[in-house]
Amino acid sequence: MAILQLENGTTYTQLSDIARELAPLNIQLNRWPVGDSAEIQNLLAKDALDDNQKEQVLQALDGYFQQLNQSAGYQDRDLLVLHPDIPNLDTMLSKFNKCHIHADDEVRYIVAGEGIFGFVRPDGSQVELTVQPEEFINVPANTEHWFYLTAARKVKAVRYFTTKEGWTPAYTDTEIRSRLAAV
């Protein structure tokens, strides 16, 4: 269940409340079941996956990719697998934990673990959204945001692309006032 935390300490866990708070940013948040395939569940329970295992997971979830392809022209997808044993994990994550925008929508489907997206709302206030397994998020192009992992430092997420070039971060220099959720 997603958790939205506002700067004033207010926390929302109901999808309708979260949708209302994020509406000015046009962020989409949905629940997409992973399914109950024992094989896929076993793969998602592992920390690391090889390329063949990643492709197994992607193929099992390709119904969602086909929907995005037909409805919005998405052309590619990959499976991001992050865990504490990845060499230089902090360096990799440092590209995304500063305020930035993208030229394209950032679309992720969290299938295991969790991550935190922070957003700058039109009024300048900042919020943080913890996205958990079976949650799909679409952050529209040019939405000022940042991303970091929770304390568990594990996430598996399908990323969907119209073009991979559109996901290059353009840093905005907006200061993140504080980490609102537990790191």
HUGIUR-V989058 format. One record per residue. N is the residue number from 1. RES is the residue in one letter. PHI is phi in whole degrees, 0 to 359 (* if undefined). PSI is psi in degrees with one decimal (NA if undefined). Layout:
BEGIN
N;RES;PHI;PSI
N;RES;PHI;PSI
END
This chain:
BEGIN
1;M;*;125.4
2;A;298;150.5
3;I;229;122.8
4;L;251;127.2
5;Q;242;128.6
6;L;268;163.9
7;E;299;-30.3
8;N;279;4.5
9;G;95;-10.0
10;T;294;136.5
11;T;237;136.0
12;Y;239;139.5
13;T;235;-12.3
14;Q;278;131.6
15;L;305;-37.7
16;S;295;-39.5
17;D;292;-42.5
18;I;296;-44.5
19;A;300;-41.5
20;R;298;-44.3
21;E;291;-32.0
22;L;266;-5.8
23;A;307;-41.2
24;P;299;-18.2
25;L;261;-4.5
26;N;60;28.6
27;I;283;133.1
28;Q;260;133.8
29;L;225;124.2
30;N;223;165.4
31;R;255;125.2
32;W;236;114.2
33;P;297;139.5
34;V;281;-28.0
35;G;101;174.6
36;D;246;22.2
37;S;298;121.7
38;A;299;-38.0
39;E;297;-46.0
40;I;292;-42.4
41;Q;301;-39.8
42;N;295;-39.9
43;L;294;-42.0
44;L;292;-22.8
45;A;282;-17.5
46;K;282;150.7
47;D;289;-52.2
48;A;249;148.8
49;L;228;140.9
50;D;278;175.0
51;D;299;-38.2
52;N;294;-40.4
53;Q;293;-39.3
54;K;300;-44.2
55;E;295;-36.0
56;Q;301;-46.6
57;V;297;-47.2
58;L;301;-44.9
59;Q;296;-36.4
60;A;294;-25.3
61;L;253;10.4
62;D;294;-13.6
63;G;302;-38.8
64;Y;292;-41.1
65;F;299;-42.7
66;Q;298;-39.9
67;Q;298;-45.8
68;L;293;-35.5
69;N;298;-47.3
70;Q;287;-38.0
71;S;274;-29.7
72;A;223;7.5
73;G;77;21.3
74;Y;295;136.7
75;Q;249;-19.9
76;D;209;162.7
77;R;206;156.1
78;D;215;172.1
79;L;244;114.1
80;L;273;126.7
81;V;235;111.0
82;L;241;138.9
83;H;204;163.3
84;P;300;-22.1
85;D;275;0.9
86;I;288;125.4
87;P;300;138.1
88;N;61;31.1
89;L;303;-44.7
90;D;297;-38.7
91;T;296;-43.4
92;M;299;-46.3
93;L;290;-24.1
94;S;296;-16.2
95;K;289;-21.4
96;F;243;-8.0
97;N;268;12.6
98;K;249;153.6
99;C;298;129.4
100;H;205;171.6
101;I;230;168.5
102;H;230;153.9
103;A;284;-14.3
104;D;234;163.4
105;D;299;143.2
106;E;259;113.1
107;V;240;121.3
108;R;226;146.4
109;Y;236;106.2
110;I;283;121.0
111;V;252;-16.4
112;A;199;151.4
113;G;75;-159.4
114;E;199;159.4
115;G;214;166.1
116;I;239;123.2
117;F;260;130.5
118;G;255;148.0
119;F;224;146.2
120;V;260;118.7
121;R;277;164.0
122;P;304;-28.6
123;D;276;2.5
124;G;92;-11.7
125;S;289;158.8
126;Q;239;143.9
127;V;225;158.3
128;E;230;136.3
129;L;240;116.9
130;T;275;120.5
131;V;254;130.8
132;Q;240;178.4
133;P;307;142.0
134;E;71;23.3
135;E;244;134.1
136;F;251;132.6
137;I;228;138.4
138;N;237;112.1
139;V;262;111.5
140;P;300;151.9
141;A;310;145.1
142;N;66;17.3
143;T;273;123.7
144;E;288;122.2
145;H;204;174.8
146;W;212;168.4
147;F;214;140.5
148;Y;208;166.8
149;L;270;156.4
150;T;284;179.9
151;A;302;-29.3
152;A;292;-23.9
153;R;56;41.5
154;K;223;135.6
155;V;202;143.4
156;K;236;123.8
157;A;219;132.4
158;V;278;128.9
159;R;251;135.4
160;Y;246;138.5
161;F;229;138.7
162;T;276;-40.1
163;T;212;141.1
164;K;290;-25.6
165;E;297;-29.0
166;G;290;-9.0
167;W;264;4.1
168;T;293;125.5
169;P;289;136.8
170;A;247;109.4
171;Y;288;141.3
172;T;256;-11.5
173;D;68;7.7
174;T;291;130.1
175;E;283;132.0
176;I;278;116.3
177;R;293;-36.6
178;S;190;157.8
179;R;280;115.9
180;L;279;-30.5
181;A;256;163.0
182;A;295;134.6
183;V;267;NA
END
